[in-house]
């Protein structure tokens, strides 16, 4: 069964950058991936998502223009590049995977995902 593990979280100053990684236990060729986050006292929300083939991506309005999702199937890894971080970006970030056919567009709906990582903490503070 596929497992995914997030890494790359930590403390960053406002305006700084950070790259999160989501690494899978086996091939990601058949999987679409989503990044989600949950801040204290708030519901988990979709941040970004990428289709199985990588040709379609989605972003929450709050991160458009600042975050970039990408995938490297050879490394079984999905990346979330986060620039110009704001205090409101602080949260536990989760990646999730779902098996799809090649033509399915990216989905940032967490209900579509069956396999979840344990999360990585991102703190944005001076």
C-alpha positions as CSV (number, residue, x, y, z in Angstrom):
1,X,0.0,0.0,0.0
2,X,1.3,3.5,-0.9
3,X,2.6,5.6,1.9
4,X,3.6,9.3,1.7
5,X,5.9,11.2,4.0
6,X,6.2,15.0,4.2
7,X,9.4,16.8,5.0
8,X,11.0,20.3,4.8
9,X,8.9,22.1,7.4
10,X,10.3,24.4,10.0
11,X,10.6,28.0,11.0
12,X,10.8,30.8,8.4
13,X,10.6,34.6,8.6
14,X,7.8,36.4,6.9
15,X,8.7,37.0,3.3
16,X,10.9,34.0,3.3
17,X,10.8,30.8,1.2
18,X,10.5,27.1,2.0
19,X,10.2,23.9,-0.1
20,X,8.1,21.0,1.2
21,X,8.6,17.5,-0.1
22,X,6.2,14.6,-0.3
23,X,8.0,11.3,-0.9
24,X,6.2,8.1,-1.7
25,X,7.0,4.6,-0.7
26,X,6.6,3.4,-4.3
27,X,5.9,4.7,-7.8
28,X,3.7,7.7,-8.0
29,X,3.0,7.2,-11.7
30,X,-0.7,6.4,-11.1
31,X,-1.3,9.0,-8.5
32,X,-2.5,12.6,-8.3
33,X,-1.3,14.5,-5.3
34,X,-2.7,17.3,-3.2
35,X,-1.2,19.5,-0.5
36,X,-3.4,20.5,2.4
37,X,-2.9,22.5,5.6
38,X,-4.5,22.9,9.0
39,X,-3.9,25.8,11.3
40,X,-4.8,25.7,15.0
41,X,-8.5,26.1,15.5
42,X,-9.2,26.0,11.7
43,X,-10.4,23.3,9.4
44,X,-8.0,21.6,7.0
45,X,-8.0,23.3,3.6
46,X,-6.7,22.5,0.2
47,X,-3.6,24.4,-0.8
48,X,-2.4,23.0,-4.1
49,X,-2.9,19.9,-6.2
50,X,-1.4,18.3,-9.3
51,X,-2.7,15.7,-11.7
52,X,-1.3,12.3,-12.3
53,X,0.5,13.4,-15.4
54,X,1.5,16.7,-14.0
55,X,-0.1,18.8,-16.7
56,X,-2.9,20.2,-14.5
57,X,-2.4,22.0,-11.3
58,X,-4.6,23.9,-8.8
59,X,-4.1,26.5,-6.1
60,X,-6.1,28.1,-3.4
61,X,-6.7,31.7,-4.0
62,X,-4.7,32.6,-0.9
63,X,-1.5,31.1,-2.3
64,X,-1.8,31.8,-6.0
65,X,1.4,33.5,-7.3
66,X,3.4,32.5,-4.3
67,X,3.3,28.7,-4.2
68,X,4.3,26.3,-6.9
69,X,3.6,22.5,-7.0
70,X,5.7,20.2,-9.0
71,X,6.4,16.5,-9.3
72,X,9.4,14.3,-10.0
73,X,8.2,10.8,-10.6
74,X,11.7,9.4,-10.9
75,X,12.3,10.5,-7.3
76,X,8.8,9.6,-6.2
77,X,8.5,13.1,-4.8
78,X,6.1,16.0,-5.0
79,X,7.3,19.5,-4.1
80,X,5.6,22.5,-2.8
81,X,7.7,25.6,-3.3
82,X,6.5,28.4,-1.0
83,X,7.6,32.0,-1.5
84,X,6.8,35.2,0.2
85,X,5.5,33.3,3.2
86,X,3.0,35.1,5.5
87,X,2.1,34.5,9.1
88,X,-1.2,33.1,8.0
89,X,0.5,30.4,6.0
90,X,1.6,28.8,9.3
91,X,0.0,25.4,9.7
92,X,0.6,21.7,9.6
93,X,1.0,20.8,5.9
94,X,-0.1,17.4,4.7
95,X,0.2,15.7,1.3
96,X,-2.2,13.2,0.1
97,X,-2.4,10.8,-2.8
98,X,-5.2,9.4,-4.9
99,X,-5.1,6.8,-7.7
100,X,-6.6,8.2,-10.9
101,X,-6.7,7.6,-14.6
102,X,-4.5,9.8,-16.7
103,X,-7.1,12.2,-18.0
104,X,-8.5,13.2,-14.6
105,X,-7.8,16.9,-13.7
106,X,-6.1,17.9,-10.5
107,X,-8.4,18.0,-7.4
108,X,-7.8,20.1,-4.3
109,X,-10.8,18.5,-2.6
110,X,-9.6,16.5,0.3
111,X,-12.6,14.1,0.1
112,X,-11.0,12.8,-3.1
113,X,-7.9,11.5,-1.3
114,X,-7.4,8.2,0.4
115,X,-3.7,8.2,1.4
116,X,-2.4,10.8,3.8
117,X,0.9,11.6,5.3
118,X,1.5,12.6,9.0
119,X,2.2,16.3,8.2
120,X,5.0,18.7,8.6
121,X,4.8,21.9,10.7
122,X,5.5,25.2,9.0
123,X,5.9,28.2,11.3
124,X,6.1,31.7,9.9
125,X,7.4,34.2,12.5
126,X,10.0,36.8,13.0
